[in-house]
Structure formats: C-alpha cells, structure tokens
Amino acid sequence: MSPARTWISVLTFALLAAGAGTLRFLFIDRKPFWFDECFSVEVAQLSWHDLLRLLWWREANMSLYYVLLREWLHWGFHPLFVRSFSVLCSLATLPAIYWLACQLFDRRVGMIAVALMSCNAYSIRYAQEARSYALFLMLATLSSGFLVAWLREPSLRNRRGYVVASILAVYAHFYALLLIAVQWLAVRAFGGASGAQTREVNRGGIRRAWLEIGVAVLPLSAFVAKTGAGPIRWIARPGFHDILDYWERLAGNGGWPLLLLYAAACFAAVMPLSRRLLHPRVEWETWRLRFLLMWLIAPVALTVMLSLARPVFLGRYFIFCLPPLIVLGAAGLANLRRAWMVAVCLAVMLLLSLKGTVSYYNHDFDLERDGSEAAANYIYDHAQPGDAILFHIAEARIPYEFFGSLRTGSLKSGVPSGPEIVFPRHGDHLDYRDVTGKPSSELARTLSGQHGRVWMVLMRNDVAGHADATTQMLNQTFGQSFPEMSPVQFPQVEVRLYSKR
C-alpha cells in the first residue's frame, strides 16, 4: 500500500474511532444505575477473602471483570466513571475487529467492519453498562483473531495470543466456551486449506492449545459442575419473538430494514461460494465463510434447543456473535461491483444504525432497569433515628449500600446515617454471606418488639402474578405487629414503612 493510501486509512480509522467514542460516551449517565451494575461495584470492592469466597460460592461467571473493575475503582466510583471502563473495552474492540477482518479478507473489509461496529447500537448499549459484556466482546474478537492468524502464520506469538485471549474470554463470561467449541469444529475442517504447516497446527499445536485452555478454566468448569444452571435459573424460556428480537437488536436496533440489509449483505458474502460450504474439506476462501457462519449461528441454535428442556438463552449473553455478523456484512458490501453501490449501501446501514442508537438513548432495550437508586434515596431521605431496615431478598441490600456510598463520597466509609440493617447482616460491612438468603419468621417477630418503625424493601417478589412465600410471611407477621404501613412503588422495587403510630 502506498504512503498516501496508508495515511488515508489511518485518518479514516481515527475518525471512525472518534465517532465511536462520541457515541459511547454520549448520554452515558442518562440511564439509571441499576441492580446488576451496583452488584458489580459492591462485589469488586469486597475484601479479597470475601471476593474469592463469593466467586467460588456463587459468582464465578464474569470473575475477570470483577477483578479488573476492582483496580479501576481505585480511581473513582461515580457511575459515569465506572461505566467508562466498558467504553474503553468497546473502543478496543474496533482495532480487534479490523485485525480479524483483515486476517480473513483484506483491509477494505476491515475498514467497513470498523464503520459498522462503530455505530452498532448493541455494542454501544453494552459499552454503557457496568458489566462484563463489552470486555467479553473484545476478548472473543481477539480469540478468533489470534486463531485465524495462527492458522495462516503458525508462530509462537499467535499461539500464545490465542490461548491467553481464550482463557480470559471464558473468565469474562463462561459462554465463551461456546465460541471455543465453534472454533474446534471449524478447525477440524481446515486441514485442506493450506499446506503442511497448517496440518501440523491442526494435529499438534492446536490440541495442546485447547488442553492448556481446558486446564486453565478448570476452576470455572468445576463451578459450573457444582452449581449447574442454578445461577441462571431465572432465565425464561425463549419464544419465537424473543429470537427475532435478538437478531434485530444485534444488527443495530434499527428495525427490520437494517436486519434485512445485514441479511442481504451476508448473503452477498456467502453466495459466490455457497455450493462449497458443506464440502468436507475446503479451501481458505470457503473456510473463512463457514467459520463466520458457524460462529454467528451455532451458539444461538444450540442454546435455543437446550432451552426446550432448561432455559439457557439470554440475548446479551450472545454479544460475542456480533463480530461475525459485522465481518460477514462488511465482506458482502465489499463484494458489490461498483464503489458507489458500496458507499450507498454502507451509508444506509450506518444511518439506520445511528437511528437505532438514538432510539436506545431514548428508550432502553434488552432489559428493564429497576428503580433501586430512587428507592434507596427515598429511604435515606425519610429515615428517622432508631429505624430498622430489612430486605426481602439479601441481594436487595447491594444497591442500598452503593447509593449510600455515593452520598458519603467514599466506598470505604460505609453508608450514611440511616436505618439499622437487620437483614442481611453478618458484620459491620457487606461480606460474601450478605448476598443470598431471605429473612426468617423468627427475625420478623423479633423486630416488632425492638423497633417502632421498620423499613422493608421488596424486590423480585412476584411469582406468577402472586406474592412469593416470604412476602406472604412478612405481610402476616408485620401486619399483626404494626398497625400502619405506608408503601411506595418504584420500578420493580417496593418500599414499605411499617410503624406503630
């Protein structure tokens, strides 16, 4: 490539990266900080003893994110700053996907892929979330990038990069194991794609790499074997519309027009070699398309089928399927015969992606945020000396602690003066035992004789349209002891004040 073209490419990438950064930082604090994000912060700032116990006992998934966020919190804990770590991970995905697309195709496809990723509303949505998804997306992209680079150029650097990126991806989210399974299936068909060096990678080096990955993720595998689907038992069985919504959002939240454009672009990428995709041994040009299609479709298809027995499909867990959609779409656009056709189609897709991003700014998608912040602040503003507070489920204490820390200006100084926490409580500060369990009837009866006013926080207490057993027990016990009850409803959170006068 000539120096002039190189500078044009560098400038184009810089402009796209600047635009991507603007879209990801824009309105980053507009959405309320909700339960899952509070959970990330509170878990990350536990003592090492409590953190390791909690990871092994309940929260091994996303463990890498918690450890990295723990270091990030040394510099600040305002919601905007906490979320900015995910923004940086999302921006780091841009050079990663450019590299992946260049390894599979060429620089032109790589630059188109960067443009599509920079405006993708799904990427932007999770770049503004204090959870592991942006980190997971970046590591999944690097894992496949190093795998492809290793297959094309067997070297110790590429091998180590693949092993390290894959291990970190699994610790960022254990659904990365699905990606590694896809890579295994794809590599098995790679033997006919090049010469003896590649066959040696397939037979020897790749097996050793997978063995190293397997050994490194044994703790997480043991956790999964120990807990089973327990930590995700709350996931509902997906319906046909849930699957369609996932694809529409993954394409950029631009509605059916954008999804259809992506489908047409992917078809344009695959169509020239479609008859050779199912051949047992394929050449490089066909293998790369097969790999991307498997990466895009197989993890979703497998988990949807498994969900017929036990629901395990949740859209955001499959954010790692975004890179193959982007790269296939970019390859399809690059296949168009004339430059003006590429420019027009890309412009339309970017405009629809921007529309999807604006829609996300105004209306959240993929989940419904709770009113934890408003509920916690309401309690702090209306509490009186001598009040007590208990939480219907132990986890509900977590946002109360976090927003209390914001009021004091420090994560270490504890919550401000407020009601005495009576459940869950195992010490002066939150520890790993305070994130599970429900109050007992004995505790509820004891409170009525010790306090004149008791706050109760109810969260996720609806079962098939009715109050769960713990709520019914608390209603009965407190109803007998406290003549007055004042409820205030927030999104997915109810705050009650029981008093004797």
C-alpha positions as CSV (number, residue, x, y, z in Angstrom):
1,M,0.0,0.0,0.0
2,S,1.3,3.5,-0.9
3,P,2.1,6.0,1.8
4,A,-0.8,8.2,0.7
5,R,-3.3,5.3,1.0
6,T,-1.8,4.4,4.3
7,W,-2.3,7.9,5.7
8,I,-5.9,7.9,4.3
9,S,-6.6,4.6,6.1
10,V,-5.1,5.8,9.4
11,L,-7.1,9.0,9.2
12,T,-10.3,7.1,8.3
13,F,-9.8,4.8,11.2
14,A,-9.1,7.7,13.6
15,L,-12.3,9.5,12.5
16,L,-14.3,6.3,12.9
17,A,-12.8,5.7,16.4
18,A,-13.5,9.3,17.4
19,G,-17.1,8.9,16.3
20,A,-17.4,5.6,18.1
21,G,-16.1,7.2,21.3
22,T,-18.5,10.0,21.0
23,L,-21.5,7.7,20.6
24,R,-20.4,5.6,23.5
25,F,-19.7,8.4,25.9
26,L,-22.7,10.4,24.8
27,F,-25.5,10.2,27.4
28,I,-23.5,7.5,29.3
29,D,-25.1,8.7,32.6
30,R,-28.6,9.1,31.2
31,K,-29.8,5.6,32.2
32,P,-30.2,4.9,35.9
33,F,-27.5,2.8,37.6
34,W,-29.5,-0.4,38.2
35,F,-29.1,-3.5,40.4
36,D,-26.7,-5.5,38.2
37,E,-24.3,-2.6,37.9
38,C,-24.5,-1.9,41.7
39,F,-23.7,-5.6,42.2
40,S,-20.6,-5.3,40.0
41,V,-19.2,-2.4,42.1
42,E,-20.1,-3.9,45.5
43,V,-18.6,-7.3,44.6
44,A,-15.5,-5.7,43.1
45,Q,-14.7,-3.8,46.3
46,L,-15.1,-6.7,48.7
47,S,-12.0,-7.9,50.6
48,W,-10.0,-10.5,48.7
49,H,-11.2,-13.1,51.2
50,D,-14.9,-12.3,50.6
51,L,-14.4,-11.8,46.9
52,L,-12.8,-15.2,46.4
53,R,-15.4,-16.9,48.6
54,L,-18.2,-15.3,46.7
55,L,-16.7,-16.1,43.3
56,W,-16.4,-19.8,44.2
57,W,-19.7,-20.0,46.0
58,R,-21.9,-18.1,43.6
59,E,-20.4,-15.6,41.1
60,A,-17.6,-17.2,39.3
61,N,-19.0,-16.0,36.0
62,M,-17.6,-12.6,35.0
63,S,-14.8,-13.1,37.6
64,L,-12.3,-11.4,35.3
65,Y,-14.4,-8.3,35.1
66,Y,-14.8,-8.1,38.9
67,V,-11.0,-8.3,39.3
68,L,-10.3,-5.6,36.7
69,L,-13.1,-3.4,38.0
70,R,-11.6,-3.7,41.5
71,E,-8.5,-1.9,40.2
72,W,-10.5,0.6,38.2
73,L,-12.4,1.6,41.3
74,H,-9.2,2.9,42.9
75,W,-9.5,6.0,40.6
76,G,-13.2,6.7,41.2
77,F,-16.6,5.1,41.7
78,H,-19.1,7.6,40.2
79,P,-21.5,5.7,37.8
80,L,-20.1,7.6,34.8
81,F,-16.6,6.6,35.6
82,V,-17.4,3.0,36.4
83,R,-19.2,2.6,33.1
84,S,-16.3,4.2,31.2
85,F,-14.3,1.0,31.7
86,S,-16.7,-0.8,29.5
87,V,-16.5,2.1,27.0
88,L,-12.7,1.6,26.7
89,C,-13.2,-2.1,26.2
90,S,-15.7,-1.4,23.5
91,L,-13.3,1.0,21.7
92,A,-10.5,-1.5,22.0
93,T,-12.8,-3.9,20.0
94,L,-12.5,-1.6,16.9
95,P,-8.8,-2.4,16.2
96,A,-9.5,-6.0,17.1
97,I,-12.3,-6.4,14.6
98,Y,-10.3,-4.6,12.0
99,W,-7.5,-7.0,12.5
100,L,-9.8,-10.0,12.4
101,A,-11.4,-8.8,9.2
102,C,-8.0,-8.2,7.6
103,Q,-6.9,-11.7,8.6
104,L,-10.0,-13.2,7.0
105,F,-10.3,-10.9,4.0
106,D,-8.5,-7.6,3.4
107,R,-8.1,-4.0,4.6
108,R,-11.1,-2.8,2.7
109,V,-13.4,-5.3,4.5
110,G,-11.6,-4.4,7.8
111,M,-12.4,-0.7,7.4
112,I,-16.1,-1.4,6.5
113,A,-16.3,-3.6,9.6
114,V,-15.0,-0.9,11.8
115,A,-17.5,1.6,10.4
116,L,-20.4,-0.9,11.1
117,M,-19.2,-1.7,14.6
118,S,-18.6,2.0,15.5
119,C,-22.3,2.8,15.1
120,N,-23.8,-0.5,16.2
121,A,-26.4,0.2,18.9
122,Y,-25.9,-3.3,20.5
123,S,-22.2,-2.6,21.0
124,I,-23.0,0.9,22.3
125,R,-25.7,-0.3,24.6
126,Y,-23.3,-2.6,26.5
127,A,-20.4,-0.2,26.3
128,Q,-22.5,1.9,28.7
129,E,-23.1,-0.9,31.1
130,A,-21.0,-1.7,34.2
131,R,-21.0,-5.4,33.4
132,S,-18.7,-7.8,31.6
133,Y,-20.3,-7.8,28.1
134,A,-18.0,-5.2,26.4
135,L,-14.9,-6.9,27.8
136,F,-16.3,-10.3,26.7
137,L,-16.9,-9.0,23.2
138,M,-13.4,-7.6,22.9
139,L,-11.8,-10.9,24.2
140,A,-13.9,-13.1,21.9
141,T,-12.9,-11.0,18.9
142,L,-9.2,-11.3,19.9
143,S,-9.5,-15.0,20.5
144,S,-10.8,-15.7,17.0
145,G,-8.4,-13.1,15.6
146,F,-5.4,-14.9,17.1
147,L,-6.8,-18.3,15.9
148,V,-7.1,-17.2,12.3
149,A,-3.6,-15.5,12.5
150,W,-2.2,-18.8,13.9
151,L,-3.8,-20.9,11.1
152,R,-2.4,-18.5,8.5
153,E,1.0,-18.0,10.1
154,P,2.0,-20.6,12.6
155,S,4.1,-18.8,15.2
156,L,4.6,-18.9,19.0
157,R,3.2,-15.3,19.3
158,N,-0.1,-16.2,17.6
159,R,-0.4,-19.4,19.6
160,R,0.2,-17.7,22.9
161,G,-2.2,-14.9,21.9
162,Y,-4.9,-17.4,21.1
163,V,-4.5,-19.3,24.4
164,V,-4.4,-16.2,26.6
165,A,-7.3,-14.4,24.9
166,S,-9.5,-17.6,25.0
167,I,-8.8,-18.2,28.7
168,L,-9.5,-14.6,29.6
169,A,-12.7,-14.7,27.4
170,V,-14.0,-17.7,29.4
171,Y,-13.3,-15.9,32.7
172,A,-15.1,-12.8,31.3
173,H,-18.1,-14.9,30.6
174,F,-18.4,-18.7,30.6
175,Y,-20.5,-18.7,27.4
176,A,-17.1,-18.1,25.7
177,L,-16.9,-21.9,25.9
178,L,-19.4,-22.0,23.1
179,L,-17.1,-19.9,20.9
180,I,-14.2,-22.3,21.6
181,A,-16.4,-25.2,20.7
182,V,-17.2,-23.5,17.4
183,Q,-13.5,-22.9,16.8
184,W,-12.8,-26.6,17.4
185,L,-15.4,-27.6,14.9
186,A,-14.2,-25.1,12.3
187,V,-10.5,-26.1,12.7
188,R,-11.3,-29.7,12.1
189,A,-12.3,-28.8,8.5
190,F,-9.3,-26.6,7.9
191,G,-6.8,-29.4,7.0
192,G,-7.3,-29.0,3.3
193,A,-7.0,-25.2,3.3
194,S,-3.2,-25.0,3.1
195,G,0.0,-26.9,3.3
196,A,1.9,-29.0,5.8
197,Q,2.4,-26.2,8.3
198,T,-1.3,-25.8,8.8
199,R,-1.9,-29.5,9.1
200,E,0.8,-29.5,11.8
201,V,-1.0,-26.7,13.6
202,N,-4.2,-28.7,13.4
203,R,-2.8,-32.0,14.6
204,G,-0.3,-30.9,17.3
205,G,-0.3,-27.3,18.3
206,I,-4.0,-26.7,18.4
207,R,-4.6,-29.8,20.5
208,R,-2.0,-28.6,23.0
209,A,-3.5,-25.1,23.0
210,W,-7.0,-26.5,23.8
211,L,-5.6,-28.7,26.5
212,E,-3.9,-25.6,28.1
213,I,-7.2,-23.7,27.8
214,G,-9.1,-26.6,29.4
215,V,-6.7,-26.8,32.3
216,A,-6.7,-23.1,32.9
217,V,-10.5,-22.9,33.0
218,L,-10.9,-25.9,35.3
219,P,-11.9,-23.8,38.3
220,L,-14.8,-22.3,36.3
221,S,-15.7,-25.7,34.9
222,A,-15.8,-27.0,38.5
223,F,-18.0,-24.1,39.5
224,V,-20.4,-24.9,36.6
225,A,-20.5,-28.6,37.5
226,K,-21.2,-27.7,41.2
227,T,-23.9,-25.1,40.6
228,G,-25.4,-26.4,37.3
229,A,-28.0,-23.9,35.9
230,G,-28.8,-22.6,39.4
231,P,-27.3,-19.1,38.9
232,I,-29.3,-18.6,35.7
233,R,-32.5,-20.4,36.8
234,W,-34.3,-17.0,36.5
235,I,-34.0,-17.0,32.7
236,A,-37.3,-17.5,31.0
237,R,-37.8,-20.0,28.1
238,P,-37.4,-18.0,24.8
239,G,-40.2,-17.8,22.3
240,F,-40.0,-17.2,18.6
241,H,-40.4,-13.4,19.0
242,D,-37.5,-13.4,21.6
243,I,-35.2,-14.9,19.0
244,L,-36.3,-12.4,16.3
245,D,-35.8,-9.5,18.7
246,Y,-32.3,-10.7,19.5
247,W,-31.3,-10.7,15.8
248,E,-32.9,-7.3,15.2
249,R,-31.1,-5.8,18.2
250,L,-27.8,-7.5,17.4
251,A,-28.0,-5.9,13.9
252,G,-28.2,-2.5,15.5
253,N,-31.7,-1.9,16.8
254,G,-32.6,-0.4,13.5
255,G,-35.7,-2.5,13.0
256,W,-36.5,-4.9,10.1
257,P,-34.9,-2.7,7.4
258,L,-31.5,-2.9,9.0
259,L,-31.8,-6.6,9.8
260,L,-32.7,-7.3,6.2
261,L,-29.8,-5.2,4.9
262,Y,-27.5,-7.3,7.1
263,A,-29.0,-10.5,5.9
264,A,-28.6,-9.4,2.2
265,A,-25.0,-8.4,2.8
266,C,-24.2,-11.7,4.5
267,F,-25.9,-13.5,1.5
268,A,-23.8,-11.4,-0.9
269,A,-20.7,-12.6,1.0
270,V,-21.6,-16.3,1.0
271,M,-23.4,-16.7,-2.3
272,P,-20.4,-16.9,-4.6
273,L,-19.1,-20.0,-2.7
274,S,-22.3,-21.3,-1.3
275,R,-22.1,-24.7,-3.1
276,R,-18.8,-25.5,-1.5
277,L,-19.7,-24.6,2.1
278,L,-20.8,-28.1,3.0
279,H,-17.8,-29.9,1.4
280,P,-15.8,-31.9,4.0
281,R,-12.5,-30.3,3.1
282,V,-12.5,-26.7,1.9
283,E,-10.1,-24.1,0.7
284,W,-9.3,-20.9,2.6
285,E,-11.8,-18.7,0.8
286,T,-14.7,-21.1,1.7
287,W,-13.4,-22.0,5.2
288,R,-13.5,-18.4,6.4
289,L,-17.1,-18.0,5.4
290,R,-18.0,-21.3,7.1
291,F,-16.2,-20.2,10.2
292,L,-18.1,-16.9,10.4
293,L,-21.5,-18.6,9.8
294,M,-20.8,-21.2,12.4
295,W,-19.7,-18.5,14.9
296,L,-22.9,-16.5,14.1
297,I,-25.5,-19.2,14.2
298,A,-24.3,-22.3,16.0
299,P,-24.2,-20.9,19.6
300,V,-27.6,-19.4,19.4
301,A,-29.1,-22.5,17.7
302,L,-27.6,-24.8,20.3
303,T,-28.8,-22.9,23.4
304,V,-32.3,-22.4,21.9
305,M,-32.6,-26.1,21.5
306,L,-31.3,-26.7,25.1
307,S,-33.8,-24.2,26.3
308,L,-36.6,-26.6,25.4
309,A,-35.5,-28.6,28.4
310,R,-33.9,-25.9,30.6
311,P,-33.9,-22.2,29.6
312,V,-30.3,-21.0,29.0
313,F,-30.8,-18.5,26.2
314,L,-30.5,-14.8,27.0
315,G,-29.7,-12.3,24.2
316,R,-27.0,-10.3,25.9
317,Y,-25.0,-13.5,26.7
318,F,-24.5,-13.8,22.9
319,I,-23.0,-10.4,22.3
320,F,-19.9,-12.4,21.2
321,C,-21.8,-13.3,18.0
322,L,-21.7,-9.7,16.9
323,P,-18.2,-9.8,15.2
324,P,-19.2,-12.5,12.6
325,L,-22.3,-10.6,11.7
326,I,-20.3,-7.4,11.3
327,V,-17.5,-9.0,9.3
328,L,-19.8,-11.0,7.1
329,G,-21.8,-7.9,6.4
330,A,-18.7,-6.0,5.6
331,A,-17.5,-8.8,3.2
332,G,-20.8,-8.7,1.4
333,L,-20.7,-5.0,0.9
334,A,-17.1,-5.3,-0.4
335,N,-18.3,-7.8,-3.0
336,L,-20.6,-5.3,-4.6
337,R,-19.3,-4.5,-8.1
338,R,-19.2,-0.7,-8.1
339,A,-17.8,1.7,-5.5
340,W,-20.9,3.9,-5.5
341,M,-23.1,0.8,-4.6
342,V,-20.8,0.1,-1.6
343,A,-21.0,3.7,-0.5
344,V,-24.8,3.9,-0.8
345,C,-25.4,0.6,1.0
346,L,-22.9,1.4,3.7
347,A,-24.4,4.9,4.2
348,V,-27.9,3.5,4.6
349,M,-26.8,0.8,7.1
350,L,-24.9,3.5,9.1
351,L,-27.9,5.8,9.1
352,L,-30.2,3.0,10.3
353,S,-27.6,2.1,12.9
354,L,-27.5,5.7,14.1
355,K,-31.3,5.7,14.3
356,G,-31.1,2.5,16.4
357,T,-28.6,4.2,18.7
358,V,-30.7,7.3,19.1
359,S,-33.7,5.0,19.9
360,Y,-31.6,3.4,22.6
361,Y,-30.7,6.7,24.1
362,N,-34.4,7.5,24.5
363,H,-35.7,4.0,25.3
364,D,-33.7,1.2,26.7
365,F,-33.8,-2.3,25.1
366,D,-32.8,-5.8,26.0
367,L,-33.8,-5.4,29.7
368,E,-35.9,-3.3,32.0
369,R,-33.9,-1.4,34.6
370,D,-35.2,-1.3,38.2
371,G,-35.7,1.7,40.5
372,S,-33.0,0.8,43.0
373,E,-31.5,4.3,43.1
374,A,-34.8,6.1,43.6
375,A,-35.8,3.6,46.3
376,A,-32.5,3.8,48.2
377,N,-32.5,7.6,48.2
378,Y,-36.2,7.7,49.3
379,I,-35.2,5.6,52.4
380,Y,-32.2,7.8,53.2
381,D,-34.3,11.0,52.9
382,H,-37.1,9.8,55.1
383,A,-35.5,7.7,57.7
384,Q,-35.5,8.6,61.4
385,P,-33.2,7.7,64.3
386,G,-34.0,4.3,65.6
387,D,-35.4,2.9,62.4
388,A,-34.5,-0.6,61.2
389,I,-34.5,-2.0,57.6
390,L,-34.7,-5.4,56.2
391,F,-34.6,-6.6,52.6
392,H,-37.0,-9.2,51.3
393,I,-34.0,-10.9,49.5
394,A,-30.5,-10.4,50.6
395,E,-29.3,-9.1,47.3
396,A,-31.5,-6.0,47.6
397,R,-29.1,-4.6,50.2
398,I,-26.5,-4.2,47.5
399,P,-27.9,-1.1,45.7
400,Y,-28.8,0.4,49.1
401,E,-25.1,0.1,50.1
402,F,-23.9,1.5,46.8
403,F,-26.1,4.6,46.7
404,G,-25.3,5.2,50.3
405,S,-21.6,5.3,49.4
406,L,-22.4,7.9,46.7
407,R,-24.0,10.0,49.4
408,T,-20.9,9.8,51.7
409,G,-18.5,10.2,48.8
410,S,-16.5,7.0,49.5
411,L,-16.9,3.3,49.0
412,K,-14.8,2.6,52.2
413,S,-16.7,4.8,54.6
414,G,-19.8,2.8,54.6
415,V,-23.4,4.0,54.2
416,P,-24.6,7.3,55.7
417,S,-26.6,7.6,58.8
418,G,-29.8,5.6,58.1
419,P,-31.9,2.7,59.3
420,E,-30.1,-0.1,61.1
421,I,-29.7,-3.0,58.8
422,V,-31.1,-6.1,60.5
423,F,-31.2,-8.4,57.4
424,P,-28.9,-9.5,55.8
425,R,-26.2,-8.7,58.3
426,H,-23.2,-10.7,59.2
427,G,-20.9,-7.8,60.3
428,D,-20.3,-4.1,60.1
429,H,-19.7,-4.2,56.4
430,L,-21.1,-6.1,53.5
431,D,-19.5,-9.6,53.1
432,Y,-20.0,-12.6,50.8
433,R,-22.7,-14.0,53.1
434,D,-24.9,-10.9,52.7
435,V,-25.8,-11.6,49.1
436,T,-28.1,-14.6,49.5
437,G,-30.9,-15.8,51.7
438,K,-34.3,-14.5,52.9
439,P,-35.4,-13.3,56.4
440,S,-37.0,-15.8,58.7
441,S,-40.3,-15.6,60.5
442,E,-38.4,-15.6,63.9
443,L,-36.5,-12.5,62.8
444,A,-39.6,-10.7,61.7
445,R,-41.3,-11.4,65.0
446,T,-38.3,-10.2,66.9
447,L,-38.2,-6.8,65.1
448,S,-41.7,-5.9,66.2
449,G,-40.7,-5.8,69.8
450,Q,-37.4,-3.9,69.2
451,H,-38.3,-1.1,66.8
452,G,-41.1,1.3,66.4
453,R,-40.5,1.8,62.7
454,V,-39.2,-0.8,60.2
455,W,-38.4,-0.3,56.5
456,M,-38.9,-3.2,54.2
457,V,-37.5,-3.4,50.6
458,L,-39.3,-5.9,48.3
459,M,-37.6,-6.8,45.0
460,R,-38.4,-9.6,42.6
461,N,-41.1,-11.0,44.9
462,D,-43.7,-11.7,42.2
463,V,-44.3,-15.4,41.3
464,A,-46.8,-16.0,38.5
465,G,-48.6,-12.8,39.4
466,H,-48.7,-13.5,43.2
467,A,-46.5,-12.6,46.1
468,D,-44.0,-15.2,47.0
469,A,-43.9,-17.2,50.3
470,T,-41.5,-14.8,52.0
471,T,-43.6,-11.8,51.2
472,Q,-46.7,-13.5,52.4
473,M,-45.0,-14.4,55.7
474,L,-43.7,-10.8,56.2
475,N,-47.2,-9.4,55.4
476,Q,-48.8,-11.6,58.0
477,T,-46.1,-11.1,60.7
478,F,-45.8,-7.3,60.3
479,G,-49.5,-6.8,59.8
480,Q,-50.1,-8.2,63.3
481,S,-47.4,-6.0,65.0
482,F,-47.5,-2.7,63.1
483,P,-50.9,-1.0,62.7
484,E,-49.6,1.4,60.0
485,M,-48.0,0.6,56.7
486,S,-47.0,3.1,54.0
487,P,-45.9,1.6,50.6
488,V,-44.1,3.4,47.8
489,Q,-43.7,1.8,44.5
490,F,-40.7,2.1,42.2
491,P,-39.9,0.2,39.0
492,Q,-39.5,-3.5,40.2
493,V,-38.9,-2.3,43.8
494,E,-41.4,-1.6,46.6
495,V,-40.5,0.2,49.7
496,R,-42.7,-0.2,52.8
497,L,-42.6,1.7,56.1
498,Y,-44.2,-0.2,59.0
499,S,-44.8,1.8,62.1
500,K,-46.7,1.5,65.4
501,R,-48.0,5.1,65.4
